[in-house]
Amino acid sequence: MKVDIHNHILPDLDDGAKNWTTSIEMAKQAVDHGLKNIIATPHHLKNNYYNEGDRIKKQCQILNRKLSEAKIPLFIFSGQEVRIHGELLTHLKNGQVLPLAESRYVLIELPTHTVPQYTERLFFQLLCADYVPIIAHPERNEIFQKEPLSLMKLLEIGSLAQLDIGSLRGDFGKKAKKSSKLFLREGIIDFVATDAHDVRKRSIEVMSHLPFVQRLCTANLYQKILQNSNRILSNEWITR
């Protein structure tokens, strides 16, 4: 895996990196694990986190400059992990919400305990506007854990799914671990990512568990999952 599409490496924006020192340490971890690119995805509209597009782009520019000065061979692209809301399409068009790496792909976080009733309608609207919703860590959502078919319904209309590698080792509880294994075996995961927040508890070191992903899905699916992250950077269409 050369690209991490879900990462909280930018400092002082959310519950991720607390300062530039942590960001640099995370970058070094990323390089040690073979990453070439990271898409920074600060939380937006979750709890008290409010990170509009311009702010994120500015932080990416600063971090890329610091990485260049430190001769760390890693590039940071801009993105968001945006909480689902009814004005999402409007905010994409006016730049408040950022797609991943200026592509058509949008990383969307659902509430942990529910799936809003308007989700399917909103995803359909996004797809009609040539944006592709990527559901962040569906294995951690209680509705999808109980009713995997409700996730399938959203994927069938054209949205995609991103799994947190840490779910496979139980970082988010037994139910998330069980669902992550099921979703991989059933072939309904399109991306895996670190969702890294720091250098210890929720770090990029989780990439050492990629062999778990490989064992749970077919060889073809595993290669496709790894390649899909690269396809975002080139804004290629990703199909299931």
ChimeraX attribute file (.defattr): number of C-alpha atoms within 10 A of each C-alpha:
attribute: neighborCount
match mode: 1-to-1
recipient: residues
	/A:1	19
	/A:2	16
	/A:3	25
	/A:4	25
	/A:5	29
	/A:6	28
	/A:7	27
	/A:8	29
	/A:9	35
	/A:10	29
	/A:11	22
	/A:12	15
	/A:13	20
	/A:14	21
	/A:15	15
	/A:16	24
	/A:17	24
	/A:18	17
	/A:19	13
	/A:20	16
	/A:21	11
	/A:22	18
	/A:23	24
	/A:24	21
	/A:25	14
	/A:26	25
	/A:27	26
	/A:28	18
	/A:29	17
	/A:30	26
	/A:31	16
	/A:32	12
	/A:33	16
	/A:34	13
	/A:35	20
	/A:36	18
	/A:37	22
	/A:38	25
	/A:39	25
	/A:40	28
	/A:41	29
	/A:42	30
	/A:43	25
	/A:44	24
	/A:45	17
	/A:46	17
	/A:47	9
	/A:48	9
	/A:49	15
	/A:50	16
	/A:51	22
	/A:52	19
	/A:53	20
	/A:54	14
	/A:55	13
	/A:56	22
	/A:57	17
	/A:58	11
	/A:59	18
	/A:60	22
	/A:61	15
	/A:62	14
	/A:63	21
	/A:64	17
	/A:65	14
	/A:66	15
	/A:67	19
	/A:68	13
	/A:69	9
	/A:70	10
	/A:71	9
	/A:72	16
	/A:73	15
	/A:74	18
	/A:75	20
	/A:76	26
	/A:77	19
	/A:78	25
	/A:79	29
	/A:80	29
	/A:81	30
	/A:82	26
	/A:83	18
	/A:84	22
	/A:85	16
	/A:86	12
	/A:87	10
	/A:88	19
	/A:89	17
	/A:90	12
	/A:91	15
	/A:92	16
	/A:93	11
	/A:94	10
	/A:95	12
	/A:96	19
	/A:97	25
	/A:98	29
	/A:99	23
	/A:100	24
	/A:101	22
	/A:102	15
	/A:103	17
	/A:104	20
	/A:105	26
	/A:106	27
	/A:107	25
	/A:108	24
	/A:109	23
	/A:110	21
	/A:111	15
	/A:112	14
	/A:113	11
	/A:114	11
	/A:115	17
	/A:116	13
	/A:117	8
	/A:118	11
	/A:119	15
	/A:120	16
	/A:121	12
	/A:122	19
	/A:123	24
	/A:124	18
	/A:125	15
	/A:126	21
	/A:127	17
	/A:128	10
	/A:129	12
	/A:130	11
	/A:131	19
	/A:132	24
	/A:133	24
	/A:134	23
	/A:135	25
	/A:136	26
	/A:137	26
	/A:138	26
	/A:139	30
	/A:140	25
	/A:141	22
	/A:142	18
	/A:143	18
	/A:144	20
	/A:145	21
	/A:146	11
	/A:147	11
	/A:148	16
	/A:149	12
	/A:150	13
	/A:151	22
	/A:152	16
	/A:153	12
	/A:154	19
	/A:155	20
	/A:156	10
	/A:157	12
	/A:158	16
	/A:159	26
	/A:160	25
	/A:161	23
	/A:162	22
	/A:163	26
	/A:164	25
	/A:165	26
	/A:166	27
	/A:167	23
	/A:168	23
	/A:169	17
	/A:170	14
	/A:171	15
	/A:172	14
	/A:173	13
	/A:174	14
	/A:175	16
	/A:176	25
	/A:177	21
	/A:178	17
	/A:179	22
	/A:180	29
	/A:181	19
	/A:182	18
	/A:183	21
	/A:184	20
	/A:185	16
	/A:186	12
	/A:187	16
	/A:188	19
	/A:189	26
	/A:190	24
	/A:191	25
	/A:192	27
	/A:193	25
	/A:194	23
	/A:195	26
	/A:196	28
	/A:197	25
	/A:198	22
	/A:199	20
	/A:200	11
	/A:201	11
	/A:202	16
	/A:203	21
	/A:204	29
	/A:205	19
	/A:206	22
	/A:207	22
	/A:208	11
	/A:209	13
	/A:210	17
	/A:211	10
	/A:212	14
	/A:213	20
	/A:214	16
	/A:215	13
	/A:216	18
	/A:217	20
	/A:218	15
	/A:219	11
	/A:220	9
	/A:221	20
	/A:222	23
	/A:223	13
	/A:224	19
	/A:225	21
	/A:226	18
	/A:227	17
	/A:228	21
	/A:229	24
	/A:230	18
	/A:231	15
	/A:232	20
	/A:233	19
	/A:234	11
	/A:235	15
	/A:236	13
	/A:237	11
	/A:238	17
	/A:239	10
	/A:240	13
